[in-house]
Amino acid sequence: MKLSDFFEKHVRVFTCNSLIIIGEVIDYYPAIGTESGEDEIDIFPNGTNHIIRVKESEILSIEELFL
């Protein structure tokens, strides 16, 4: 799973803390540029005005949604 493959796509993300996030990936951060040292993505969830940043280690599974 490469998080960069999901940039600007609609996704469903299952996280290790039991969250299911459905929305558009609006930004991708490679590991070399993050404090955590791992890839991260920003998701703009459907129906909200917030952005959720998710680290690669927090993701159990991610799938593209075809709308």
RAMOMO-V529967 format. One record per backbone hydrogen bond with DSSP energy under -1.0 kcal/mol. CO is the residue of the C=O (numbers start at 0). NH is the residue of the N-H. E is the energy in kcal/mol with one decimal. If there is no record, write none. Layout:
CO_NH_E ; CO_NH_E
//
This chain:
1_4_-1.4 ; 2_5_-1.7 ; 3_6_-1.2 ; 5_8_-1.7 ; 8_24_-2.5 ; 9_64_-3.3 ; 10_22_-1.9 ; 11_62_-2.0 ; 12_20_-2.5 ; 13_59_-3.0 ; 13_60_-1.6 ; 14_17_-1.3 ; 18_14_-2.6 ; 20_12_-2.9 ; 21_45_-2.1 ; 22_10_-3.2 ; 23_43_-3.0 ; 24_7_-2.1 ; 26_41_-2.3 ; 28_39_-2.3 ; 29_32_-1.9 ; 30_33_-1.5 ; 38_55_-2.3 ; 39_28_-3.2 ; 40_53_-2.8 ; 41_25_-2.1 ; 41_26_-1.2 ; 42_51_-2.7 ; 43_23_-1.9 ; 44_47_-1.5 ; 51_42_-2.9 ; 53_40_-2.1 ; 54_57_-1.3 ; 55_58_-1.2 ; 57_15_-2.5 ; 60_13_-2.8 ; 62_11_-2.3
//
